[in-house]
Amino acid sequence: AGFVHATSDGIYGATGALKVYWGALLLLAIGSLFTVHLARPLGRMRSPYKVADVQQVGDQTWQVAIEPTSGDALDFEPGQYAFLSLHHQPFMGSGHPFSFSSAPAMRPRIEFTIKENGDFTSTIGDLAPGTEVHLDGPYGYLSPARYHGPGVDHDGLVLIAGGVGIAPMMSILRQGAATGQTKPVLLLYAASKVGD
């Protein structure tokens, strides 16, 4: 309706160049809707994961480990995150965003550290092994590789986190240990109480 209105009403929207412009925007919007609400969920349905293990690692904080049911696990960089959907719901929005706490070197096993903090996360400790889950990602630019890529020398890393924000830092630390990183790393971590 907006396209028809923009291209048929008024002298500015009805010119040939502007009709092409509005047509391109319409196709872009339709393509975005198709990708987000159909193509990507169908892709997630074809490569589901299953819950391998759920362990309590702090006060109301859980480590959820998942593994692909077939094929390769999602490739990601340490420090990134993904959207996690449970119970055959790849079409129910994008899911819930959680940072990876495992290292890419640990794949096909992927781990998330999740703190109970709302309706969805309050039941995260009740997840049963074997539960089907879906991943959408990876997203984010926290990875050290994006700032210290090939050919960029650095003296080390300073990682700063609070509470469950430790999850992406654990991913970075675990990947460094798995790949034999020898540069020094300083982790500054704060929590509201010892059990966090």
N, CA, C and O of each residue as an XYZ file, in Angstrom:
784
protein
N       0.834     -1.190      0.000
C       0.000      0.000      0.000
C       0.875      1.249      0.000
O       0.597      2.215     -0.711
N       1.925      1.220      0.797
C       2.828      2.363      0.811
C       3.503      2.575     -0.529
O       3.684      3.710     -0.969
N       3.878      1.472     -1.184
C       4.503      1.573     -2.504
C       3.533      2.165     -3.520
O       3.908      3.044     -4.296
N       2.293      1.693     -3.520
C       1.289      2.200     -4.460
C       1.033      3.679     -4.205
O       0.940      4.470     -5.143
N       0.919      4.046     -2.940
C       0.686      5.452     -2.601
C       1.866      6.321     -3.044
O       1.676      7.378     -3.646
N       3.089      5.866     -2.739
C       4.278      6.665     -3.054
C       4.485      6.823     -4.548
O       5.005      7.849     -4.987
N       4.094      5.835     -5.340
C       4.354      5.897     -6.779
C       3.187      6.438     -7.589
O       3.336      6.677     -8.788
N       2.034      6.637     -6.969
C       0.885      7.110     -7.756
C       0.342      8.445     -7.276
O      -0.439      9.071     -7.992
N       0.723      8.900     -6.101
C       0.158     10.127     -5.554
C       1.224     11.207     -5.505
O       2.219     11.075     -4.791
N       1.025     12.233     -6.232
C       1.946     13.367     -6.198
C       2.979     13.312     -7.306
O       3.282     12.250     -7.849
N       3.506     14.467     -7.626
C       4.451     14.553     -8.739
C       5.842     14.048     -8.374
O       6.613     13.681     -9.261
N       6.178     14.022     -7.084
C       7.539     13.645     -6.699
C       7.734     12.131     -6.619
O       8.829     11.631     -6.875
N       6.687     11.411     -6.267
C       6.826      9.964     -6.148
C       6.493      9.221     -7.413
O       6.743      8.019     -7.505
N       5.934      9.904     -8.391
C       5.470      9.216     -9.593
C       6.458      9.281    -10.752
O       6.175      8.744    -11.823
N       7.608      9.921    -10.568
C       8.584      9.981    -11.653
C       9.247      8.620    -11.833
O       9.259      7.804    -10.912
N       9.790      8.379    -13.006
C      10.402      7.087    -13.322
C      11.508      6.682    -12.369
O      11.549      5.540    -11.911
N      12.416      7.621    -12.063
C      13.547      7.299    -11.182
C      13.066      6.964     -9.775
O      13.569      6.036     -9.141
N      12.091      7.725     -9.294
C      11.595      7.464     -7.949
C      10.780      6.170     -7.881
O      10.771      5.503     -6.846
N      10.102      5.813     -8.960
C       9.378      4.531     -8.974
C      10.366      3.374     -8.850
O      10.104      2.396     -8.149
N      11.501      3.494     -9.535
C      12.538      2.460     -9.425
C      13.077      2.413     -8.001
O      13.268      1.332     -7.443
N      13.322      3.589     -7.410
C      13.820      3.677     -6.040
C      12.843      3.027     -5.067
O      13.245      2.198     -4.251
N      11.552      3.398     -5.144
C      10.544      2.829     -4.251
C      10.363      1.332     -4.512
O      10.113      0.570     -3.579
N      10.485      0.912     -5.750
C      10.396     -0.519     -6.073
C      11.550     -1.303     -5.462
O      11.363     -2.411     -4.960
N      12.751     -0.717     -5.510
C      13.920     -1.375     -4.916
C      13.756     -1.493     -3.401
O      14.097     -2.519     -2.813
N      13.229     -0.434     -2.770
C      12.990     -0.490     -1.328
C      11.942     -1.546     -0.976
O      12.079     -2.244      0.028
N      10.899     -1.665     -1.794
C       9.866     -2.672     -1.565
C      10.466     -4.081     -1.665
O      10.193     -4.935     -0.822
N      11.280     -4.319     -2.694
C      11.910     -5.639     -2.854
C      12.867     -5.932     -1.700
O      12.948     -7.069     -1.235
N      13.584     -4.925     -1.240
C      14.490     -5.095     -0.108
C      13.707     -5.463      1.157
O      14.120     -6.344      1.911
N      12.579     -4.789      1.386
C      11.760     -5.088      2.564
C      11.188     -6.502      2.480
O      11.206     -7.234      3.469
N      10.682     -6.890      1.316
C      10.132     -8.245      1.148
C      11.234     -9.285      1.321
O      11.024    -10.317      1.959
N      12.406     -9.014      0.753
C      13.536     -9.933      0.897
C      13.976    -10.095      2.340
O      14.309    -11.197      2.774
N      13.978     -8.978      3.095
C      14.353     -9.033      4.513
C      13.349     -9.867      5.301
O      13.739    -10.697      6.122
N      12.066     -9.652      5.057
C      11.033    -10.419      5.747
C      11.152    -11.910      5.422
O      11.042    -12.754      6.311
N      11.374    -12.226      4.157
C      11.526    -13.618      3.728
C      12.720    -14.266      4.423
O      12.626    -15.388      4.921
N      13.848    -13.546      4.453
C      15.063    -14.093      5.053
C      14.898    -14.333      6.551
O      15.222    -15.410      7.052
N      14.389    -13.319      7.269
C      14.305    -13.393      8.724
C      13.230    -14.371      9.187
O      13.441    -15.120     10.140
N      12.075    -14.365      8.512
C      10.933    -15.133      9.020
C      10.690    -16.468      8.330
O       9.841    -17.239      8.779
N      11.415    -16.764      7.244
C      11.209    -18.040      6.575
C      12.523    -18.767      6.288
O      12.708    -19.902      6.728
N      13.430    -18.131      5.559
C      14.658    -18.816      5.139
C      15.542    -19.216      6.330
O      15.983    -20.362      6.419
N      15.795    -18.282      7.231
C      16.664    -18.609      8.374
C      16.023    -19.622      9.316
O      16.706    -20.554      9.741
N      14.731    -19.484      9.667
C      14.123    -20.531     10.505
C      14.136    -21.906      9.848
O      14.332    -22.911     10.532
N      13.930    -21.969      8.521
C      14.000    -23.267      7.839
C      15.410    -23.845      7.933
O      15.584    -25.050      8.111
N      16.413    -22.977      7.813
C      17.796    -23.425      7.969
C      18.069    -23.947      9.365
O      18.772    -24.944      9.528
N      17.515    -23.279     10.388
C      17.694    -23.742     11.764
C      16.998    -25.081     11.990
O      17.488    -25.917     12.750
N      15.858    -25.285     11.334
C      15.146    -26.562     11.488
C      15.956    -27.718     10.916
O      15.875    -28.843     11.409
N      16.745    -27.434      9.865
C      17.537    -28.491      9.222
C      18.789    -28.845     10.011
O      19.382    -29.899      9.784
N      19.196    -27.984     10.929
C      20.391    -28.285     11.716
C      20.140    -28.003     13.193
O      20.692    -27.060     13.759
N      19.294    -28.839     13.813
C      19.013    -28.634     15.240
C      20.171    -29.108     16.120
O      21.070    -29.824     15.681
N      20.108    -28.684     17.353
C      21.045    -29.112     18.380
C      20.245    -29.811     19.475
O      19.016    -29.736     19.512
N      20.959    -30.484     20.355
C      20.306    -31.079     21.519
C      21.084    -30.671     22.757
O      22.298    -30.469     22.713
N      20.360    -30.553     23.862
C      21.009    -30.245     25.127
C      21.803    -31.470     25.564
O      21.247    -32.560     25.696
N      23.096    -31.293     25.787
C      23.958    -32.394     26.215
C      24.078    -32.441     27.738
O      24.165    -33.516     28.330
N      24.082    -31.250     28.369
C      24.316    -31.207     29.803
C      23.895    -29.850     30.344
O      24.025    -28.838     29.656
N      23.388    -29.824     31.575
C      23.056    -28.580     32.278
C      23.628    -28.697     33.684
O      23.286    -29.622     34.421
N      24.502    -27.759     34.061
C      25.126    -27.785     35.388
C      25.011    -26.419     36.038
O      25.165    -25.393     35.377
N      24.741    -26.410     37.333
C      24.728    -25.160     38.075
C      26.169    -24.780     38.390
O      26.913    -25.575     38.965
N      26.565    -23.560     38.011
C      27.946    -23.120     38.201
C      28.051    -21.917     39.129
O      29.151    -21.437     39.400
N      26.918    -21.427     39.616
C      26.898    -20.298     40.534
C      25.494    -20.124     41.073
O      24.597    -20.905     40.756
N      25.305    -19.109     41.880
C      23.988    -18.826     42.429
C      23.052    -18.402     41.301
O      23.219    -17.329     40.720
N      22.083    -19.234     40.997
C      21.130    -19.010     39.911
C      21.821    -18.863     38.550
O      21.312    -18.176     37.664
N      22.953    -19.496     38.392
C      23.714    -19.438     37.138
C      23.980    -20.853     36.657
O      24.408    -21.716     37.423
N      23.722    -21.077     35.378
C      23.785    -22.416     34.798
C      24.670    -22.438     33.569
O      24.722    -21.481     32.797
N      25.366    -23.555     33.406
C      26.112    -23.803     32.174
C      25.315    -24.806     31.363
O      25.083    -25.934     31.797
N      24.895    -24.376     30.166
C      24.115    -25.219     29.272
C      25.013    -25.616     28.107
O      25.509    -24.762     27.372
N      25.216    -26.923     27.948
C      26.042    -27.437     26.852
C      25.123    -28.060     25.813
O      24.216    -28.821     26.150
N      25.362    -27.732     24.546
C      24.575    -28.303     23.452
C      25.521    -28.883     22.412
O      26.692    -28.511     22.331
N      24.985    -29.803     21.621
C      25.750    -30.420     20.534
C      24.839    -30.581     19.329
O      23.635    -30.780     19.494
N      25.387    -30.499     18.115
C      24.541    -30.684     16.928
C      24.043    -32.133     16.849
O      24.756    -33.065     17.220
N      22.826    -32.305     16.369
C      22.303    -33.663     16.203
C      22.921    -34.333     14.986
O      22.986    -35.560     14.915
N      23.377    -33.531     14.027
C      24.101    -34.058     12.858
C      24.864    -32.904     12.217
O      24.504    -31.741     12.393
N      25.898    -33.224     11.489
C      26.670    -32.197     10.800
C      27.593    -31.429     11.722
O      27.847    -31.824     12.860
N      28.089    -30.316     11.194
C      29.047    -29.484     11.926
C      28.347    -28.516     12.860
O      27.207    -28.115     12.623
N      29.034    -28.150     13.912
C      28.526    -27.144     14.838
C      28.756    -25.754     14.260
O      29.612    -25.560     13.396
N      27.997    -24.811     14.737
C      28.116    -23.420     14.337
C      29.546    -22.931     14.547
O      30.143    -23.179     15.595
N      30.086    -22.245     13.563
C      31.426    -21.675     13.682
C      31.289    -20.267     14.266
O      30.463    -19.481     13.801
N      32.081    -19.950     15.265
C      32.010    -18.637     15.897
C      33.378    -18.230     16.384
O      34.302    -19.042     16.424
N      33.508    -16.964     16.755
C      34.738    -16.446     17.338
C      34.522    -16.269     18.839
O      33.401    -15.993     19.265
N      35.572    -16.421     19.650
C      35.392    -16.194     21.086
C      34.942    -14.759     21.336
O      35.461    -13.815     20.741
N      33.954    -14.617     22.242
C      33.422    -13.295     22.539
C      32.113    -12.996     21.839
O      31.467    -11.995     22.149
N      31.700    -13.848     20.894
C      30.451    -13.617     20.182
C      29.263    -14.237     20.931
O      29.431    -14.862     21.978
N      28.061    -14.051     20.372
C      26.847    -14.600     20.974
C      25.927    -15.146     19.888
O      26.145    -14.924     18.696
N      24.896    -15.865     20.324
C      23.901    -16.417     19.403
C      22.534    -16.358     20.067
O      22.430    -16.213     21.285
N      21.492    -16.472     19.261
C      20.127    -16.548     19.767
C      19.758    -18.022     19.914
O      19.917    -18.806     18.979
N      19.270    -18.388     21.085
C      18.932    -19.766     21.407
C      17.413    -19.905     21.487
O      16.760    -19.180     22.238
N      16.845    -20.845     20.705
C      15.410    -21.143     20.729
C      15.232    -22.573     21.187
O      16.004    -23.452     20.805
N      14.222    -22.812     22.002
C      13.978    -24.138     22.555
C      12.706    -24.763     21.997
O      11.828    -24.079     21.473
N      12.638    -26.082     22.128
C      11.403    -26.842     21.924
C      10.764    -26.641     20.552
O       9.611    -26.217     20.469
N      11.477    -26.932     19.501
C      10.905    -26.901     18.144
C      10.317    -25.534     17.798
O       9.261    -25.466     17.169
N      10.970    -24.454     18.189
C      10.423    -23.130     17.935
C      11.319    -22.252     17.059
O      11.534    -21.091     17.408
N      11.845    -22.743     15.955
C      12.703    -21.871     15.156
C      11.942    -20.728     14.503
O      12.553    -19.747     14.080
N      10.601    -20.836     14.412
C       9.815    -19.770     13.804
C       9.302    -18.766     14.832
O       8.680    -17.771     14.461
N       9.551    -19.008     16.101
C       9.039    -18.136     17.156
C      10.045    -17.022     17.443
O      10.653    -17.001     18.513
N      10.224    -16.106     16.507
C      11.176    -15.015     16.694
C      12.599    -15.544     16.605
O      12.838    -16.643     16.105
N      13.519    -14.764     17.087
C      14.928    -15.137     16.999
C      15.420    -15.918     18.197
O      16.542    -16.424     18.169
N      14.633    -16.036     19.242
C      15.089    -16.716     20.439
C      15.642    -15.723     21.434
O      15.290    -14.544     21.415
N      16.510    -16.205     22.304
C      17.071    -15.393     23.381
C      18.580    -15.295     23.198
O      19.230    -16.308     22.938
N      19.161    -14.084     23.330
C      20.599    -13.926     23.076
C      21.447    -14.332     24.275
O      21.202    -13.895     25.400
N      22.444    -15.169     24.022
C      23.391    -15.583     25.055
C      24.793    -15.627     24.460
O      24.984    -16.044     23.318
N      25.770    -15.191     25.250
C      27.173    -15.251     24.817
C      27.700    -16.673     24.944
O      27.344    -17.401     25.871
N      28.548    -17.053     24.004
C      29.222    -18.341     24.101
C      30.199    -18.269     25.275
O      30.923    -17.284     25.420
N      30.222    -19.302     26.108
C      31.246    -19.356     27.155
C      32.275    -20.440     26.844
O      33.301    -20.541     27.517
N      31.999    -21.238     25.837
C      32.978    -22.238     25.393
C      33.843    -21.626     24.297
O      33.510    -20.585     23.732
N      34.942    -22.281     24.014
C      35.843    -21.837     22.962
C      35.469    -22.488     21.640
O      34.943    -23.601     21.634
N      35.727    -21.820     20.520
C      35.509    -22.472     19.226
C      36.272    -23.789     19.114
O      35.829    -24.702     18.417
N      37.412    -23.896     19.795
C      38.209    -25.122     19.753
C      37.501    -26.297     20.423
O      37.905    -27.444     20.233
N      36.457    -26.034     21.200
C      35.730    -27.099     21.890
C      34.598    -27.678     21.037
O      33.951    -28.645     21.439
N      34.360    -27.092     19.865
C      33.281    -27.603     19.015
C      33.539    -29.062     18.658
O      34.698    -29.445     18.492
N      32.504    -29.890     18.534
C      31.111    -29.549     18.300
C      30.333    -29.182     19.556
O      29.189    -28.740     19.452
N      30.912    -29.348     20.730
C      30.204    -28.949     21.957
C      30.236    -27.428     22.073
O      31.288    -26.808     21.917
N      29.082    -26.836     22.345
C      28.954    -25.393     22.518
C      28.320    -25.153     23.881
O      27.334    -25.796     24.242
N      28.897    -24.217     24.633
C      28.389    -23.951     25.976
C      27.990    -22.488     26.142
O      28.601    -21.585     25.572
N      26.949    -22.287     26.938
C      26.480    -20.960     27.310
C      26.405    -20.901     28.836
O      26.002    -21.876     29.469
N      26.781    -19.787     29.425
C      26.597    -19.576     30.857
C      25.444    -18.596     31.002
O      25.516    -17.461     30.529
N      24.363    -19.049     31.670
C      23.107    -18.304     31.697
C      22.672    -18.079     33.139
O      22.615    -19.016     33.935
N      22.368    -16.837     33.462
C      21.882    -16.489     34.809
C      20.362    -16.359     34.773
O      19.797    -15.787     33.840
N      19.713    -16.898     35.798
C      18.266    -16.764     35.925
C      17.937    -15.296     36.138
O      18.363    -14.685     37.117
N      17.167    -14.738     35.200
C      16.858    -13.311     35.294
C      15.642    -12.989     34.431
O      15.705    -12.089     33.593
N      14.543    -13.704     34.620
C      13.343    -13.446     33.830
C      12.577    -14.719     33.576
O      12.971    -15.799     34.015
N      11.464    -14.581     32.854
C      10.577    -15.720     32.613
C      11.286    -16.886     31.928
O      11.174    -18.028     32.374
N      12.008    -16.607     30.857
C      12.663    -17.679     30.106
C      13.801    -18.297     30.908
O      13.889    -19.520     31.017
N      14.669    -17.469     31.466
C      15.863    -17.991     32.135
C      15.569    -18.595     33.502
O      16.394    -19.342     34.029
N      14.410    -18.290     34.091
C      14.108    -18.838     35.422
C      13.934    -20.350     35.398
O      14.020    -20.994     36.444
N      13.692    -20.926     34.237
C      13.514    -22.382     34.125
C      14.678    -23.048     33.399
O      14.591    -24.222     33.041
N      15.765    -22.313     33.177
C      16.880    -22.857     32.389
C      17.499    -24.077     33.066
O      17.982    -24.979     32.383
N      17.490    -24.116     34.400
C      18.048    -25.261     35.118
C      17.222    -26.519     34.982
O      17.695    -27.607     35.308
N      15.977    -26.388     34.497
C      15.102    -27.545     34.314
C      15.238    -28.195     32.946
O      14.578    -29.196     32.668
N      16.092    -27.635     32.085
C      16.279    -28.222     30.747
C      16.782    -29.652     30.876
O      17.742    -29.920     31.598
N      16.138    -30.548     30.183
C      16.549    -31.954     30.232
C      17.515    -32.263     29.096
O      17.336    -31.766     27.984
N      18.537    -33.078     29.358
C      19.397    -33.528     28.261
C      18.553    -34.171     27.163
O      17.609    -34.913     27.437
N      18.908    -33.875     25.931
C      18.158    -34.383     24.784
C      17.140    -33.403     24.245
O      16.608    -33.612     23.155
N      16.849    -32.320     24.991
C      15.905    -31.309     24.511
C      16.432    -30.682     23.230
O      17.608    -30.326     23.149
N      15.565    -30.545     22.225
C      15.976    -29.951     20.958
C      16.031    -28.438     21.085
O      15.115    -27.815     21.621
N      17.106    -27.855     20.589
C      17.273    -26.400     20.575
C      17.772    -25.981     19.197
O      18.262    -26.798     18.417
N      17.633    -24.686     18.918
C      18.072    -24.129     17.645
C      18.919    -22.900     17.899
O      18.668    -22.152     18.845
N      19.923    -22.685     17.057
C      20.826    -21.539     17.188
C      20.716    -20.634     15.975
O      20.585    -21.098     14.843
N      20.772    -19.339     16.231
C      20.847    -18.345     15.169
C      22.038    -17.449     15.483
O      22.043    -16.767     16.508
N      23.018    -17.444     14.639
C      24.202    -16.630     14.901
C      25.361    -17.091     14.043
O      25.150    -17.820     13.074
N      26.541    -16.700     14.360
C      26.954    -15.884     15.501
C      26.810    -14.391     15.205
O      26.734    -13.969     14.051
N      26.775    -13.610     16.281
C      26.691    -12.162     16.199
C      27.713    -11.558     17.157
O      28.222    -12.237     18.048
N      28.007    -10.276     16.961
C      28.856     -9.550     17.893
C      30.281     -9.366     17.418
O      30.771    -10.091     16.553
N      30.946     -8.358     18.016
C      32.295     -7.970     17.607
C      33.259     -7.885     18.777
O      34.248     -7.154     18.712
N      32.986     -8.623     19.843
C      33.852     -8.559     21.018
C      35.138     -9.365     20.840
O      36.058     -9.228     21.646
N      35.219    -10.180     19.830
C      36.352    -11.079     19.650
C      37.679    -10.323     19.512
O      37.770     -9.369     18.740
N      38.699    -10.744     20.252
C      40.016    -10.093     20.138
C      40.584    -10.154     18.723
O      41.345     -9.270     18.329
N      40.230    -11.173     17.960
C      40.755    -11.299     16.601
C      40.343    -10.120     15.731
O      41.046     -9.786     14.777
N      39.235     -9.496     16.037
C      38.775     -8.350     15.249
C      39.616     -7.107     15.516
O      39.652     -6.187     14.698
N      40.291     -7.082     16.664
C      41.107     -5.920     17.021
C      42.601     -6.225     16.975
O      43.423     -5.316     16.857
N      42.944     -7.497     17.068
C      44.349     -7.915     17.033
C      44.500     -9.016     15.999
O      44.898    -10.135     16.326
N      44.187     -8.703     14.772
C      44.238     -9.696     13.702
C      45.655     -9.996     13.263
O      46.614     -9.538     13.885
N      45.792    -10.766     12.192
C      47.119    -11.111     11.671
C      47.934     -9.856     11.361
O      47.440     -8.906     10.754
N      49.149     -9.876     11.778
C      50.044     -8.759     11.502
C      49.960     -7.622     12.514
O      50.720     -6.658     12.419
N      49.052     -7.716     13.478
C      48.924     -6.682     14.509
C      49.521     -7.232     15.793
O      49.037     -8.222     16.341
N      50.568     -6.588     16.262
C      51.228     -7.057     17.481
C      50.590     -6.384     18.690
O      50.175     -5.227     18.623
N      50.519     -7.113     19.783
C      49.996     -6.553     21.026
C      50.724     -7.198     22.195
O      51.290     -8.285     22.077
N      50.695     -6.507     23.319
C      51.408     -6.989     24.494
C      50.576     -7.938     25.340
O      51.120     -8.608     26.218
N      49.290     -8.013     25.105
C      48.417     -8.866     25.888
C      46.996     -8.334     25.870
O      46.664     -7.442     25.089
N      46.160     -8.890     26.736
C      44.753     -8.498     26.793
C      44.367     -8.105     28.207
O      44.879     -8.657     29.181
N      43.453     -7.140     28.308
C      42.797     -6.813     29.566
C      41.317     -7.071     29.331
O      40.705     -6.453     28.460
N      40.738     -7.988     30.112
C      39.330     -8.338     29.991
C      38.605     -7.841     31.240
O      39.051     -8.089     32.360
N      37.486     -7.138     31.046
C      36.724     -6.575     32.161
C      35.293     -7.087     32.073
O      34.642     -6.956     31.037
N      34.804     -7.674     33.173
C      33.458     -8.240     33.169
C      32.816     -8.097     34.536
O      33.493     -7.928     35.550
N      31.491     -8.168     34.535
C      30.731     -8.169     35.775
C      29.604     -9.178     35.669
O      28.959     -9.284     34.625
N      29.360     -9.924     36.746
C      28.259    -10.890     36.769
C      28.374    -11.929     35.671
O      29.444    -12.488     35.435
N      27.248    -12.182     34.995
C      27.231    -13.193     33.942
C      27.948    -12.710     32.678
O      28.104    -13.464     31.717
N      28.383    -11.440     32.689
C      29.209    -10.928     31.599
C      30.549    -11.637     31.497
O      31.334    -11.376     30.586
N      30.803    -12.536     32.438
C      32.024    -13.346     32.386
C      31.978    -14.349     31.243
O      33.024    -14.833     30.810
N      30.779    -14.675     30.742
C      30.640    -15.718     29.715
C      31.514    -15.476     28.486
O      32.288    -16.365     28.129
N      31.435    -14.320     27.819
C      32.293    -14.144     26.645
C      33.775    -14.097     26.995
O      34.619    -14.466     26.177
N      34.098    -13.645     28.211
C      35.498    -13.621     28.634
C      36.030    -15.050     28.808
O      37.188    -15.336     28.501
N      35.154    -15.947     29.310
C      35.555    -17.353     29.440
C      35.827    -17.949     28.062
O      36.762    -18.731     27.894
N      35.013    -17.580     27.084
C      35.233    -18.063     25.722
C      36.598    -17.614     25.206
O      37.336    -18.394     24.604
N      36.918    -16.353     25.450
C      38.207    -15.798     25.012
C      39.360    -16.498     25.728
O      40.347    -16.873     25.096
N      39.237    -16.676     27.054
C      40.296    -17.335     27.825
C      40.474    -18.793     27.418
O      41.600    -19.270     27.280
N      39.368    -19.497     27.228
C      39.446    -20.913     26.846
C      40.046    -21.084     25.452
O      40.806    -22.021     25.212
N      39.706    -20.182     24.539
C      40.294    -20.280     23.197
C      41.793    -19.999     23.254
O      42.573    -20.657     22.566
N      42.198    -19.026     24.068
C      43.627    -18.743     24.227
C      44.381    -19.939     24.772
O      45.481    -20.250     24.313
N      43.784    -20.622     25.765
C      44.426    -21.815     26.341
C      44.492    -22.941     25.317
O      45.489    -23.658     25.244
N      43.431    -23.098     24.523
C      43.382    -24.196     23.552
C      44.352    -23.983     22.391
O      44.830    -24.945     21.789
N      44.640    -22.718     22.081
C      45.522    -22.434     20.944
C      46.944    -22.107     21.369
O      47.777    -21.760     20.531
N      47.235    -22.215     22.679
C      48.600    -21.994     23.150
C      49.030    -20.548     23.185
O      50.214    -20.259     23.013
N      48.099    -19.625     23.402
C      48.448    -18.214     23.467
C      49.388    -17.979     24.654
O      49.131    -18.471     25.753
N      50.467    -17.237     24.439
C      51.448    -17.005     25.495
C      51.469    -15.563     25.984
O      52.171    -15.255     26.947
N      50.718    -14.676     25.347
C      50.676    -13.277     25.784
C      49.928    -13.199     27.117
O      49.010    -13.985     27.350
N      50.306    -12.266     27.994
C      49.618    -12.153     29.290
C      48.187    -11.651     29.129
O      47.878    -10.875     28.224
N      47.320    -12.119     30.035
C      45.929    -11.698     30.061
C      45.591    -11.294     31.493
O      45.862    -12.037     32.436
N      44.997    -10.112     31.647
C      44.540     -9.638     32.947
C      43.016     -9.616     32.924
O      42.417     -8.929     32.097
N      42.387    -10.363     33.826
C      40.936    -10.398     33.937
C      40.516     -9.629     35.178
O      40.927     -9.966     36.289
N      39.697     -8.598     34.997
C      39.110     -7.841     36.103
C      37.638     -8.212     36.147
O      36.892     -7.959     35.200
N      37.220     -8.826     37.278
C      35.858     -9.340     37.377
C      35.192     -8.864     38.651
O      35.800     -8.887     39.722
N      33.947     -8.433     38.540
C      33.194     -7.980     39.712
C      31.861     -8.703     39.757
O      31.239     -8.942     38.722
N      31.422     -9.051     40.970
C      30.120     -9.685     41.172
C      29.522     -9.118     42.441
O      30.243     -8.689     43.342
N      28.190     -9.119     42.510
C      27.523     -8.530     43.673
C      27.716     -9.372     44.924
O      27.669     -8.855     46.041
N      27.936    -10.686     44.736
C      28.212    -11.555     45.894
C      29.089    -12.721     45.460
O      29.243    -12.979     44.266
N      29.655    -13.414     46.418
C      30.632    -14.471     46.142
C      30.036    -15.585     45.301
O      30.736    -16.155     44.464
N      28.763    -15.913     45.496
C      28.165    -17.036     44.785
C      27.881    -16.802     43.327
O      27.554    -17.746     42.607
N      27.996    -15.553     42.860
C      27.717    -15.245     41.438
C      28.807    -15.743     40.521
O      28.722    -15.564     39.306
